[in-house]
């Protein structure tokens, strides 16, 4: 699992330089390899994005232990050597997948412009977005579930993920404090706890829908059921904060 593959001689940079993460190497440093089962690489950024997209589905479906670099290489029409060149190891690719998953949701959250909305409307917008995003991106939920099986071992190694999650807490705190100042939210709630409550309701909505639906004989995937559950989650959070 920790196998490392050395950069092929024809792919090494012409001169020594300070080490950098493999996943952010420049185009000049990308290896150009050819052969019956490989393609010549002309666009390293596009190649890495393709690898990350395929690896996301593989890790989400099979977990870290079950996913195979050989399969990811075949699905991306590249090679194990190329994947190890960019990401260092299977674990390195897995961490990069986690980082990209969190980077995507946080980037879209930043586009909500919650600061332009009244506090309660901002809260409703944030919660509604979280419900919608997680429903539309079940691979994100599966990745988080898999990482919890590993007790957060790999997320804890990534300062990138920790930094990516700072803005969402700031956004929640800002919405909450504005609501307290306006008298529409009660003043005794921890913003991190509020973020946890939002995440818990939205997460369960995806992670447990199959088991919950089977046990209680309910279809949770119909448009009507989805809309009703979305509104319930929003209302629960809003009413939880009211004075």
ChimeraX commands (.cxc) that place a marker at each C-alpha (Angstrom):
marker #1 position 0.00,0.00,0.00 radius 0.5
marker #1 position 2.93,2.31,0.70 radius 0.5
marker #1 position 4.80,1.41,-2.48 radius 0.5
marker #1 position 6.65,4.33,-3.97 radius 0.5
marker #1 position 7.62,4.58,-7.63 radius 0.5
marker #1 position 10.64,6.63,-8.60 radius 0.5
marker #1 position 10.38,9.26,-11.36 radius 0.5
marker #1 position 11.55,7.69,-14.64 radius 0.5
marker #1 position 14.93,9.00,-15.85 radius 0.5
marker #1 position 13.48,10.71,-18.90 radius 0.5
marker #1 position 10.97,12.54,-16.69 radius 0.5
marker #1 position 13.28,14.06,-14.10 radius 0.5
marker #1 position 13.74,17.86,-14.00 radius 0.5
marker #1 position 17.01,19.06,-15.55 radius 0.5
marker #1 position 18.32,20.51,-12.28 radius 0.5
marker #1 position 17.81,19.93,-8.54 radius 0.5
marker #1 position 15.24,22.08,-6.77 radius 0.5
marker #1 position 13.48,22.32,-3.41 radius 0.5
marker #1 position 10.95,19.52,-2.89 radius 0.5
marker #1 position 7.29,20.33,-3.38 radius 0.5
marker #1 position 4.13,18.24,-3.06 radius 0.5
marker #1 position 3.85,15.95,-6.08 radius 0.5
marker #1 position 0.27,16.96,-6.73 radius 0.5
marker #1 position 1.25,20.55,-7.52 radius 0.5
marker #1 position 4.20,20.00,-9.83 radius 0.5
marker #1 position 4.41,22.35,-12.78 radius 0.5
marker #1 position 3.87,21.40,-16.39 radius 0.5
marker #1 position 7.61,21.58,-17.01 radius 0.5
marker #1 position 8.17,18.83,-14.47 radius 0.5
marker #1 position 5.50,16.45,-15.77 radius 0.5
marker #1 position 6.79,13.18,-17.20 radius 0.5
marker #1 position 6.21,12.48,-20.86 radius 0.5
marker #1 position 5.83,8.74,-21.26 radius 0.5
marker #1 position 4.60,6.71,-24.17 radius 0.5
marker #1 position 3.79,3.10,-24.86 radius 0.5
marker #1 position 0.97,0.78,-25.81 radius 0.5
marker #1 position -0.84,1.24,-22.51 radius 0.5
marker #1 position 0.09,4.85,-21.77 radius 0.5
marker #1 position -0.54,8.27,-23.21 radius 0.5
marker #1 position 1.80,11.20,-23.67 radius 0.5
marker #1 position 0.98,13.83,-21.07 radius 0.5
marker #1 position 0.65,17.39,-22.36 radius 0.5
marker #1 position -1.68,18.82,-19.73 radius 0.5
marker #1 position -0.64,17.84,-16.16 radius 0.5
marker #1 position -3.45,19.83,-14.51 radius 0.5
marker #1 position -6.08,18.11,-16.63 radius 0.5
marker #1 position -4.47,14.71,-15.98 radius 0.5
marker #1 position -4.45,15.25,-12.21 radius 0.5
marker #1 position -8.06,16.46,-12.28 radius 0.5
marker #1 position -9.08,13.33,-14.19 radius 0.5
marker #1 position -7.21,11.08,-11.76 radius 0.5
marker #1 position -8.85,12.83,-8.79 radius 0.5
marker #1 position -12.32,12.49,-10.32 radius 0.5
marker #1 position -11.94,8.75,-10.94 radius 0.5
marker #1 position -10.18,8.16,-7.61 radius 0.5
marker #1 position -13.00,9.94,-5.78 radius 0.5
marker #1 position -15.52,7.43,-7.10 radius 0.5
marker #1 position -13.19,4.49,-6.38 radius 0.5
marker #1 position -12.37,5.49,-2.80 radius 0.5
marker #1 position -16.00,6.42,-2.09 radius 0.5
marker #1 position -17.21,3.06,-3.38 radius 0.5
marker #1 position -14.48,0.77,-2.05 radius 0.5
marker #1 position -12.67,2.67,0.69 radius 0.5
marker #1 position -8.93,3.11,1.02 radius 0.5
marker #1 position -8.22,-0.60,1.43 radius 0.5
marker #1 position -10.48,-1.76,-1.40 radius 0.5
marker #1 position -9.57,0.78,-4.07 radius 0.5
marker #1 position -6.81,-0.28,-6.48 radius 0.5
marker #1 position -4.31,2.01,-8.17 radius 0.5
marker #1 position -4.25,-0.38,-11.15 radius 0.5
marker #1 position -7.97,0.17,-11.66 radius 0.5
marker #1 position -7.68,3.95,-11.31 radius 0.5
marker #1 position -4.83,3.94,-13.84 radius 0.5
marker #1 position -6.88,1.89,-16.31 radius 0.5
marker #1 position -9.93,4.12,-15.96 radius 0.5
marker #1 position -7.85,7.26,-16.54 radius 0.5
marker #1 position -5.84,5.80,-19.44 radius 0.5
marker #1 position -2.63,6.52,-17.58 radius 0.5
marker #1 position -0.20,4.40,-15.53 radius 0.5
marker #1 position 0.56,3.57,-11.91 radius 0.5
marker #1 position 3.91,5.29,-12.40 radius 0.5
marker #1 position 2.18,8.50,-13.45 radius 0.5
marker #1 position -0.20,8.40,-10.47 radius 0.5
marker #1 position 2.65,7.81,-8.03 radius 0.5
marker #1 position 4.63,10.59,-9.72 radius 0.5
marker #1 position 1.87,13.11,-9.03 radius 0.5
marker #1 position 0.62,11.89,-5.65 radius 0.5
marker #1 position 3.49,9.91,-4.14 radius 0.5
marker #1 position 1.54,6.89,-2.93 radius 0.5
marker #1 position -1.93,5.41,-2.68 radius 0.5
marker #1 position -2.39,7.19,0.64 radius 0.5
marker #1 position -1.19,10.43,-0.92 radius 0.5
marker #1 position -3.85,10.12,-3.63 radius 0.5
marker #1 position -6.48,9.36,-0.99 radius 0.5
marker #1 position -5.59,12.50,0.99 radius 0.5
marker #1 position -5.65,14.55,-2.23 radius 0.5
marker #1 position -9.16,13.21,-2.94 radius 0.5
marker #1 position -10.32,14.21,0.56 radius 0.5
marker #1 position -8.79,17.67,0.15 radius 0.5
marker #1 position -10.50,18.20,-3.20 radius 0.5
marker #1 position -13.85,17.05,-1.78 radius 0.5
marker #1 position -13.69,19.61,1.02 radius 0.5
marker #1 position -12.27,22.29,-1.27 radius 0.5
marker #1 position -15.26,21.97,-3.61 radius 0.5
marker #1 position -18.00,22.29,-1.00 radius 0.5
marker #1 position -16.26,25.17,0.77 radius 0.5
marker #1 position -15.71,27.01,-2.52 radius 0.5
marker #1 position -19.41,26.80,-3.37 radius 0.5
marker #1 position -20.40,27.84,0.16 radius 0.5
marker #1 position -18.32,30.99,-0.26 radius 0.5
marker #1 position -20.44,31.89,-3.30 radius 0.5
marker #1 position -23.65,32.03,-1.24 radius 0.5
marker #1 position -22.81,35.58,-0.03 radius 0.5
marker #1 position -24.51,35.02,3.29 radius 0.5
marker #1 position -23.27,38.38,4.53 radius 0.5
marker #1 position -25.69,40.08,2.13 radius 0.5
marker #1 position -28.74,38.35,3.63 radius 0.5
marker #1 position -30.71,38.99,6.81 radius 0.5
marker #1 position -29.63,36.55,9.57 radius 0.5
marker #1 position -32.58,34.13,9.42 radius 0.5
marker #1 position -32.60,34.11,5.63 radius 0.5
marker #1 position -28.84,33.55,5.60 radius 0.5
marker #1 position -29.27,30.59,7.96 radius 0.5
marker #1 position -32.06,29.12,5.83 radius 0.5
marker #1 position -29.90,29.53,2.73 radius 0.5
marker #1 position -26.89,27.84,4.32 radius 0.5
marker #1 position -28.90,24.89,5.65 radius 0.5
marker #1 position -30.82,24.47,2.40 radius 0.5
marker #1 position -27.57,24.51,0.44 radius 0.5
marker #1 position -26.05,21.88,2.72 radius 0.5
marker #1 position -29.07,19.60,2.28 radius 0.5
marker #1 position -29.01,20.02,-1.50 radius 0.5
marker #1 position -25.26,19.62,-1.88 radius 0.5
marker #1 position -25.02,16.44,0.15 radius 0.5
marker #1 position -28.00,14.89,-1.64 radius 0.5
marker #1 position -26.40,15.69,-4.99 radius 0.5
marker #1 position -22.93,14.48,-3.92 radius 0.5
marker #1 position -23.29,11.14,-2.12 radius 0.5
marker #1 position -19.63,10.35,-2.83 radius 0.5
marker #1 position -18.71,13.14,-0.42 radius 0.5
marker #1 position -20.76,11.43,2.30 radius 0.5
marker #1 position -19.18,8.05,1.55 radius 0.5
marker #1 position -15.68,9.53,1.68 radius 0.5
marker #1 position -16.38,11.06,5.09 radius 0.5
marker #1 position -17.88,7.78,6.32 radius 0.5
marker #1 position -14.82,5.87,5.12 radius 0.5
marker #1 position -12.48,8.33,6.78 radius 0.5
marker #1 position -14.38,7.93,10.04 radius 0.5
marker #1 position -13.69,4.19,9.80 radius 0.5
marker #1 position -10.03,5.23,9.85 radius 0.5
marker #1 position -10.81,7.44,12.88 radius 0.5
marker #1 position -9.82,10.58,10.96 radius 0.5
marker #1 position -6.24,9.35,10.54 radius 0.5
marker #1 position -5.68,10.90,7.12 radius 0.5
marker #1 position -7.74,14.07,7.54 radius 0.5
marker #1 position -5.71,14.82,10.66 radius 0.5
marker #1 position -2.55,14.71,8.54 radius 0.5
marker #1 position -3.84,17.37,6.15 radius 0.5
marker #1 position -3.39,20.98,7.19 radius 0.5
marker #1 position -5.16,21.88,3.94 radius 0.5
marker #1 position -8.43,20.31,5.09 radius 0.5
marker #1 position -8.19,21.98,8.47 radius 0.5
marker #1 position -7.61,25.36,6.81 radius 0.5
marker #1 position -10.44,24.80,4.32 radius 0.5
marker #1 position -12.93,24.36,7.15 radius 0.5
marker #1 position -12.04,27.56,8.99 radius 0.5
marker #1 position -14.13,29.84,6.68 radius 0.5
marker #1 position -17.34,27.85,7.19 radius 0.5
marker #1 position -17.09,28.29,10.96 radius 0.5
marker #1 position -16.48,32.00,10.46 radius 0.5
marker #1 position -19.54,32.17,8.19 radius 0.5
marker #1 position -21.74,30.33,10.69 radius 0.5
marker #1 position -20.47,32.53,13.53 radius 0.5
marker #1 position -21.12,35.70,11.55 radius 0.5
marker #1 position -24.69,34.68,10.67 radius 0.5
marker #1 position -25.37,33.61,14.24 radius 0.5
marker #1 position -23.90,36.71,15.89 radius 0.5
marker #1 position -25.81,39.00,13.53 radius 0.5
marker #1 position -28.97,37.12,14.46 radius 0.5
marker #1 position -28.24,37.51,18.18 radius 0.5
marker #1 position -27.63,41.23,17.69 radius 0.5
marker #1 position -30.92,41.54,15.81 radius 0.5
marker #1 position -32.76,39.64,18.53 radius 0.5
marker #1 position -33.86,36.78,16.28 radius 0.5
marker #1 position -31.46,34.14,17.70 radius 0.5
marker #1 position -30.86,33.21,21.32 radius 0.5
marker #1 position -27.42,34.12,22.69 radius 0.5
marker #1 position -26.21,30.82,24.18 radius 0.5
marker #1 position -25.20,28.66,21.21 radius 0.5
marker #1 position -21.65,27.71,20.22 radius 0.5
marker #1 position -21.13,28.27,16.44 radius 0.5
marker #1 position -19.12,25.03,16.11 radius 0.5
marker #1 position -21.94,23.13,17.80 radius 0.5
marker #1 position -24.41,24.81,15.45 radius 0.5
marker #1 position -22.31,23.74,12.45 radius 0.5
marker #1 position -22.22,20.20,13.84 radius 0.5
marker #1 position -26.01,20.12,14.19 radius 0.5
marker #1 position -26.50,21.31,10.61 radius 0.5
marker #1 position -24.00,18.76,9.32 radius 0.5
marker #1 position -25.53,15.94,11.37 radius 0.5
marker #1 position -29.06,16.43,10.04 radius 0.5
marker #1 position -27.92,16.81,6.43 radius 0.5
marker #1 position -25.42,13.94,6.65 radius 0.5
marker #1 position -27.93,11.45,8.10 radius 0.5
marker #1 position -30.34,12.42,5.35 radius 0.5
marker #1 position -27.96,10.75,2.85 radius 0.5
marker #1 position -25.93,8.24,4.85 radius 0.5
marker #1 position -28.91,6.45,6.43 radius 0.5
marker #1 position -31.67,6.88,3.88 radius 0.5
marker #1 position -31.48,3.29,2.59 radius 0.5
marker #1 position -31.50,1.61,5.99 radius 0.5
marker #1 position -34.08,4.04,7.39 radius 0.5
marker #1 position -36.31,3.60,4.36 radius 0.5
marker #1 position -36.07,-0.20,4.54 radius 0.5
marker #1 position -36.83,-0.35,8.27 radius 0.5
marker #1 position -39.76,2.06,8.22 radius 0.5
marker #1 position -41.00,1.18,4.73 radius 0.5
marker #1 position -40.72,4.71,3.42 radius 0.5
marker #1 position -39.50,5.89,0.06 radius 0.5
marker #1 position -37.16,8.79,0.82 radius 0.5
marker #1 position -35.98,9.46,-2.74 radius 0.5
marker #1 position -39.17,10.86,-4.27 radius 0.5
marker #1 position -39.23,14.60,-5.05 radius 0.5
marker #1 position -42.03,15.12,-2.53 radius 0.5
marker #1 position -40.20,13.25,0.25 radius 0.5
marker #1 position -36.94,15.08,-0.51 radius 0.5
marker #1 position -38.62,18.50,-0.44 radius 0.5
marker #1 position -40.46,17.72,2.79 radius 0.5
marker #1 position -37.31,16.52,4.53 radius 0.5
marker #1 position -35.37,19.55,3.31 radius 0.5
marker #1 position -37.95,21.92,4.78 radius 0.5
marker #1 position -38.03,19.96,8.05 radius 0.5
marker #1 position -34.26,20.23,8.48 radius 0.5
marker #1 position -34.29,23.97,7.82 radius 0.5
marker #1 position -37.15,24.54,10.25 radius 0.5
marker #1 position -35.51,22.46,12.99 radius 0.5
marker #1 position -32.33,24.52,12.84 radius 0.5
marker #1 position -34.13,27.88,12.67 radius 0.5
marker #1 position -36.46,27.04,15.56 radius 0.5
marker #1 position -33.54,25.71,17.60 radius 0.5
marker #1 position -31.99,29.18,17.47 radius 0.5
marker #1 position -35.07,31.27,18.16 radius 0.5
marker #1 position -35.25,32.99,21.57 radius 0.5
marker link #1:1,2 radius 0.2
marker link #1:2,3 radius 0.2
marker link #1:3,4 radius 0.2
marker link #1:4,5 radius 0.2
marker link #1:5,6 radius 0.2
marker link #1:6,7 radius 0.2
marker link #1:7,8 radius 0.2
marker link #1:8,9 radius 0.2
marker link #1:9,10 radius 0.2
marker link #1:10,11 radius 0.2
marker link #1:11,12 radius 0.2
marker link #1:12,13 radius 0.2
marker link #1:13,14 radius 0.2
marker link #1:14,15 radius 0.2
marker link #1:15,16 radius 0.2
marker link #1:16,17 radius 0.2
marker link #1:17,18 radius 0.2
marker link #1:18,19 radius 0.2
marker link #1:19,20 radius 0.2
marker link #1:20,21 radius 0.2
marker link #1:21,22 radius 0.2
marker link #1:22,23 radius 0.2
marker link #1:23,24 radius 0.2
marker link #1:24,25 radius 0.2
marker link #1:25,26 radius 0.2
marker link #1:26,27 radius 0.2
marker link #1:27,28 radius 0.2
marker link #1:28,29 radius 0.2
marker link #1:29,30 radius 0.2
marker link #1:30,31 radius 0.2
marker link #1:31,32 radius 0.2
marker link #1:32,33 radius 0.2
marker link #1:33,34 radius 0.2
marker link #1:34,35 radius 0.2
marker link #1:35,36 radius 0.2
marker link #1:36,37 radius 0.2
marker link #1:37,38 radius 0.2
marker link #1:38,39 radius 0.2
marker link #1:39,40 radius 0.2
marker link #1:40,41 radius 0.2
marker link #1:41,42 radius 0.2
marker link #1:42,43 radius 0.2
marker link #1:43,44 radius 0.2
marker link #1:44,45 radius 0.2
marker link #1:45,46 radius 0.2
marker link #1:46,47 radius 0.2
marker link #1:47,48 radius 0.2
marker link #1:48,49 radius 0.2
marker link #1:49,50 radius 0.2
marker link #1:50,51 radius 0.2
marker link #1:51,52 radius 0.2
marker link #1:52,53 radius 0.2
marker link #1:53,54 radius 0.2
marker link #1:54,55 radius 0.2
marker link #1:55,56 radius 0.2
marker link #1:56,57 radius 0.2
marker link #1:57,58 radius 0.2
marker link #1:58,59 radius 0.2
marker link #1:59,60 radius 0.2
marker link #1:60,61 radius 0.2
marker link #1:61,62 radius 0.2
marker link #1:62,63 radius 0.2
marker link #1:63,64 radius 0.2
marker link #1:64,65 radius 0.2
marker link #1:65,66 radius 0.2
marker link #1:66,67 radius 0.2
marker link #1:67,68 radius 0.2
marker link #1:68,69 radius 0.2
marker link #1:69,70 radius 0.2
marker link #1:70,71 radius 0.2
marker link #1:71,72 radius 0.2
marker link #1:72,73 radius 0.2
marker link #1:73,74 radius 0.2
marker link #1:74,75 radius 0.2
marker link #1:75,76 radius 0.2
marker link #1:76,77 radius 0.2
marker link #1:77,78 radius 0.2
marker link #1:78,79 radius 0.2
marker link #1:79,80 radius 0.2
marker link #1:80,81 radius 0.2
marker link #1:81,82 radius 0.2
marker link #1:82,83 radius 0.2
marker link #1:83,84 radius 0.2
marker link #1:84,85 radius 0.2
marker link #1:85,86 radius 0.2
marker link #1:86,87 radius 0.2
marker link #1:87,88 radius 0.2
marker link #1:88,89 radius 0.2
marker link #1:89,90 radius 0.2
marker link #1:90,91 radius 0.2
marker link #1:91,92 radius 0.2
marker link #1:92,93 radius 0.2
marker link #1:93,94 radius 0.2
marker link #1:94,95 radius 0.2
marker link #1:95,96 radius 0.2
marker link #1:96,97 radius 0.2
marker link #1:97,98 radius 0.2
marker link #1:98,99 radius 0.2
marker link #1:99,100 radius 0.2
marker link #1:100,101 radius 0.2
marker link #1:101,102 radius 0.2
marker link #1:102,103 radius 0.2
marker link #1:103,104 radius 0.2
marker link #1:104,105 radius 0.2
marker link #1:105,106 radius 0.2
marker link #1:106,107 radius 0.2
marker link #1:107,108 radius 0.2
marker link #1:108,109 radius 0.2
marker link #1:109,110 radius 0.2
marker link #1:110,111 radius 0.2
marker link #1:111,112 radius 0.2
marker link #1:112,113 radius 0.2
marker link #1:113,114 radius 0.2
marker link #1:114,115 radius 0.2
marker link #1:115,116 radius 0.2
marker link #1:116,117 radius 0.2
marker link #1:117,118 radius 0.2
marker link #1:118,119 radius 0.2
marker link #1:119,120 radius 0.2
marker link #1:120,121 radius 0.2
marker link #1:121,122 radius 0.2
marker link #1:122,123 radius 0.2
marker link #1:123,124 radius 0.2
marker link #1:124,125 radius 0.2
marker link #1:125,126 radius 0.2
marker link #1:126,127 radius 0.2
marker link #1:127,128 radius 0.2
marker link #1:128,129 radius 0.2
marker link #1:129,130 radius 0.2
marker link #1:130,131 radius 0.2
marker link #1:131,132 radius 0.2
marker link #1:132,133 radius 0.2
marker link #1:133,134 radius 0.2
marker link #1:134,135 radius 0.2
marker link #1:135,136 radius 0.2
marker link #1:136,137 radius 0.2
marker link #1:137,138 radius 0.2
marker link #1:138,139 radius 0.2
marker link #1:139,140 radius 0.2
marker link #1:140,141 radius 0.2
marker link #1:141,142 radius 0.2
marker link #1:142,143 radius 0.2
marker link #1:143,144 radius 0.2
marker link #1:144,145 radius 0.2
marker link #1:145,146 radius 0.2
marker link #1:146,147 radius 0.2
marker link #1:147,148 radius 0.2
marker link #1:148,149 radius 0.2
marker link #1:149,150 radius 0.2
marker link #1:150,151 radius 0.2
marker link #1:151,152 radius 0.2
marker link #1:152,153 radius 0.2
marker link #1:153,154 radius 0.2
marker link #1:154,155 radius 0.2
marker link #1:155,156 radius 0.2
marker link #1:156,157 radius 0.2
marker link #1:157,158 radius 0.2
marker link #1:158,159 radius 0.2
marker link #1:159,160 radius 0.2
marker link #1:160,161 radius 0.2
marker link #1:161,162 radius 0.2
marker link #1:162,163 radius 0.2
marker link #1:163,164 radius 0.2
marker link #1:164,165 radius 0.2
marker link #1:165,166 radius 0.2
marker link #1:166,167 radius 0.2
marker link #1:167,168 radius 0.2
marker link #1:168,169 radius 0.2
marker link #1:169,170 radius 0.2
marker link #1:170,171 radius 0.2
marker link #1:171,172 radius 0.2
marker link #1:172,173 radius 0.2
marker link #1:173,174 radius 0.2
marker link #1:174,175 radius 0.2
marker link #1:175,176 radius 0.2
marker link #1:176,177 radius 0.2
marker link #1:177,178 radius 0.2
marker link #1:178,179 radius 0.2
marker link #1:179,180 radius 0.2
marker link #1:180,181 radius 0.2
marker link #1:181,182 radius 0.2
marker link #1:182,183 radius 0.2
marker link #1:183,184 radius 0.2
marker link #1:184,185 radius 0.2
marker link #1:185,186 radius 0.2
marker link #1:186,187 radius 0.2
marker link #1:187,188 radius 0.2
marker link #1:188,189 radius 0.2
marker link #1:189,190 radius 0.2
marker link #1:190,191 radius 0.2
marker link #1:191,192 radius 0.2
marker link #1:192,193 radius 0.2
marker link #1:193,194 radius 0.2
marker link #1:194,195 radius 0.2
marker link #1:195,196 radius 0.2
marker link #1:196,197 radius 0.2
marker link #1:197,198 radius 0.2
marker link #1:198,199 radius 0.2
marker link #1:199,200 radius 0.2
marker link #1:200,201 radius 0.2
marker link #1:201,202 radius 0.2
marker link #1:202,203 radius 0.2
marker link #1:203,204 radius 0.2
marker link #1:204,205 radius 0.2
marker link #1:205,206 radius 0.2
marker link #1:206,207 radius 0.2
marker link #1:207,208 radius 0.2
marker link #1:208,209 radius 0.2
marker link #1:209,210 radius 0.2
marker link #1:210,211 radius 0.2
marker link #1:211,212 radius 0.2
marker link #1:212,213 radius 0.2
marker link #1:213,214 radius 0.2
marker link #1:214,215 radius 0.2
marker link #1:215,216 radius 0.2
marker link #1:216,217 radius 0.2
marker link #1:217,218 radius 0.2
marker link #1:218,219 radius 0.2
marker link #1:219,220 radius 0.2
marker link #1:220,221 radius 0.2
marker link #1:221,222 radius 0.2
marker link #1:222,223 radius 0.2
marker link #1:223,224 radius 0.2
marker link #1:224,225 radius 0.2
marker link #1:225,226 radius 0.2
marker link #1:226,227 radius 0.2
marker link #1:227,228 radius 0.2
marker link #1:228,229 radius 0.2
marker link #1:229,230 radius 0.2
marker link #1:230,231 radius 0.2
marker link #1:231,232 radius 0.2
marker link #1:232,233 radius 0.2
marker link #1:233,234 radius 0.2
marker link #1:234,235 radius 0.2
marker link #1:235,236 radius 0.2
marker link #1:236,237 radius 0.2
marker link #1:237,238 radius 0.2
marker link #1:238,239 radius 0.2
marker link #1:239,240 radius 0.2
marker link #1:240,241 radius 0.2
marker link #1:241,242 radius 0.2
marker link #1:242,243 radius 0.2
view
